[in-house]
Amino acid sequence: MPHALSPEDVPSFQGERLYVNDGLLRASQVGQLRESPANLPMEELRRRYQEDGYVFLKGLLPRSDVLAAREEYFKMLAPSGVLKPGTQPVEGIFDNDKNAEDFPGIGSGASPGNGKPGEATAEKFIFLRHGEPTSVTAWVPMGDIGLTGGGLIYLENGHTLGRQVEADFNRKAAESGLSEEETRNAFNQNMLSTGLLADGPREYSDTFDRRWLVTKYEAGDVVLHNPYAIHASTVNFDPNNVIRVGTDLRFVDGSKPWDTRWDKDYSFNDGV
């Protein structure tokens, strides 16, 4: 007679099992990231951005340009031996005869405390705050990313929760009489030592009764999200060992104050 599936056998979304660093996401914890055609009226795009905390723009960039950049990136990495022999650089296929731990920069570890890669879990679980909320982040997938390929996931209405979290951090700092610099550090101290909100996206979903919104990405897609948007990524279990590559671009309104920590080039342990 048939038996009930164990929790580990039940797909998370569209027949796929989606894992985060505290386990398999249940189907009840997962929803669809809303797509927005790039040719929608600007008023509607602005409304969606304000309502959802993000806008997922399909095909905003020329696909060929994104793939050309991906190809150049992997051509640069090819001498390291990370790519599977006989494949093309643009494919970005990991050589599974190698040990992924020898290549922390491709996602076998994160960068805790804005430090060196390879020292923590594979996915981030953050929102980028402290300072004026005037920035917009554009997350750009540098290639196609399947549901199990480690793409970004966004907490449903996470921007409202992020705002509440920061307000609580700042309230505690003010009650303690901290300076601006001390407030920034206190904000960071309320995070984990890795600079993340929490270790477990699955547990976080349960705690706040909010789903993680997921999607497949294609080269040319862009997600714009506001500074309060809480986002993470799944563990990359791509069946073809495709390495997930993405980039963050941040923009500010030059007519308003912004978090000037982002004005300079990266330096180790710079706090952002």
QUIMO-V456617 format. One record per pair of residues at least 12 apart in sequence whose ideal C-beta (glycine too) atoms are under 6 Angstrom apart, sorted by sequence separation. I is the first residue (numbers start at 0). GAP is how many residues later the second one is. If there is no record, write none. Layout:
i	gap
I	GAP
I	GAP
This chain:
i	gap
35	12
104	12
249	12
11	13
103	13
138	13
172	13
74	14
103	14
11	15
73	15
106	15
12	17
11	18
70	18
73	18
168	18
35	19
37	19
70	19
35	20
69	20
34	21
35	21
36	21
81	21
168	21
37	22
32	23
34	23
66	23
200	31
126	35
128	37
129	54
155	54
154	55
155	55
129	57
155	57
152	59
153	59
152	61
162	65
150	66
161	66
158	67
161	68
146	69
158	69
125	70
145	70
158	70
124	71
125	71
157	71
69	72
124	72
144	72
157	72
69	73
124	73
119	74
143	74
143	75
154	75
124	76
140	76
142	76
153	77
151	79
152	79
140	80
151	81
111	82
112	82
139	82
149	83
137	84
138	84
149	84
137	86
149	86
148	87
135	88
136	88
147	89
148	89
147	90
134	92
132	94
149	94
148	95
128	98
127	99
144	99
20	100
53	100
126	101
20	102
126	102
142	102
126	103
141	103
141	104
140	105
52	106
124	107
139	107
122	109
138	109
122	110
136	111
137	111
121	113
136	113
134	115
135	115
134	117
133	118
133	119
133	122
133	124
131	125
131	126
130	128
106	129
15	131
15	132
105	137
95	145
93	147
92	148
92	149
93	149
91	150
91	151
66	152
65	153
65	154
114	154
113	155
62	156
62	157
60	159
58	161
59	162
57	163
56	165
55	167
53	169
54	169
53	171
52	173
53	175
28	176
52	176
24	177
21	178
22	179
21	180
30	180
32	180
19	181
21	181
29	181
19	182
28	182
29	182
30	182
32	182
29	184
12	201
19	214
17	216
18	216
